[in-house]
């Protein structure tokens, strides 16, 4: 019993080691790997090579599949180059399996020791994450040695010998067991390494090992399909195409297994070397033969999984890929894209507010309210997505970006509610009292609303690009907006003194709208102050007058941002 427990714990350590290496590399180099994959789409060989390189680094074709399906789902990459990358990922997994079966037992304690020192001393920095990767590699190599040691006494057990004797070399049955291995270990690489170790201990024969290796490949395809279940149809096509390629490989190798085993038996190599060599040869030949067919496979996958038109209703998030949560840089990029989408909806709401202000359009009001529902839905999705990311594991830069995203999302959600309230005020005032603004008052309000739209666009640009010059420009525009709204408020009071009837009738509403626009402008400009403070290392109070400090405070309620002038009803 103890021996079996040792074997299971060694297998668990192998799985954990591959997980630590994969997540560690993605945390440190996730953005660079993402850039390599997204740009390697011009030529099929280039995409194939990118798949090999990225998978060799992260030691997981599933991690590569996660990145690629996310790109395709977001429309950043075509299906055909994505399938070429996935073929390269299979070769990358085989190459890493070959490297990890070399005699590297001396390297394991060195990697664990150096990794622990780096991780504990530099936990929140990139060096700390590199140390985490070193720990994972050390544990992985240690686990392989422990599996060999634990398998030796088990191989001599009559009961276990009878269990493995049930695997008689039937390729389909063995492939099914190998796929289960990959699903249970959540890694085809771990399943192949385990198969090679079992073969070297004599627990399984060479024909069985070959079947398990082929099945492990299929299991990785099933894993990718399961991981993409929350993606759009475009993203799921990548996983379906990759799985179909693996199933085609099984059909192609099926008649060749017997002569292949006979030839391999004549080679003077260890059982583990034969298994790893077959894995590398099989994946390389299969993927090279199928690389020219990626366009055909892309068309087939599109036919098998067509895009469905969604029914009208509340907007759903497009970019919040939950499978990317283990990769902070990728998950944060997804949250940024969804938050910018909220910004686009706010800009549309401002456009409809212009129509309500000028024409009193009831249809524009309905569209504005529908867009506010979309803003609320996307804000909730972004908030929950970010809440699932453990902030204590984020590097300093990623932690700051996390805060910037949630602050802007909150401010945009407040802005959406405020715009809807403004539209409601206009609608109620005009319908219940049949009042209208004076020509000068209407022109002033629409002009101020135009400045507000410009500042929203500039604020989203500052949030996306982090340009210091644009941030300073936005702060200057905010001050100009304050001067403009004060001038317009004084002009309105001047019309009251001239006894302009329309100005008198709409005075309360006019001043309320100016105050609301001032609050909106503060919400749109808040990202500039955070950027300036981060780049210049100064407090917000040093960057702006005291009365504007509250405007830069993140997560402030709209009513607390900049109190407007008192109004009368």
Secondary structure, 3 states (H helix, E strand, C coil): CHHHHHHHHHHHHHHHHHHHHHHHHHHHHHHHHHHHHHHCCCCHHHHHHHHHHHHHHHCCHHHHHHHHHHHHHCCCCCHHHHHHHHHHHHHHHHHHHHHHCCCCHHHHHHHHHHHHHHHHHCCCCHHHHHHHHHHHHHHHHHHHHHHHHHHHHHHCCHHHHHHHHCCCCCHHHHHHHHHHHHHHHCCHHHHHHHHHHHHHCCCCCHHHHHHHHHHHHHHHHHHHHHHCCCCCHHHHHHHHHHHHHHHHHHHHHHCCHHHHHHHHHCCCCCHHHHHHHHHHHHHHHHHHHHHCCHHHHHHHHHHHCCCCCCCCCCCCCCCCCHHHCCCHHHHHHHHHHHHHHHHHHHHHHHHHHHHHHHHCCHHHHHHHHHHHHHHHHHHHHHHHHHHCCCHHHCCHHHHHHHHHHHHHHHHHHHHHHHHHHHHHHHHHHHHHHCCCCCHHHHHHHHHHHHHHHHHHHHHHHHHHHCCHHHHHHHHHHHHHHHHHHHHHHHHHHHHHHCCCHHHHHCHHHHHHHHHHHHHHHHHHHHHHHHHHHHHHCCCHHHHCCHHHHHHHCCCCCHHHHCCCCCCCC
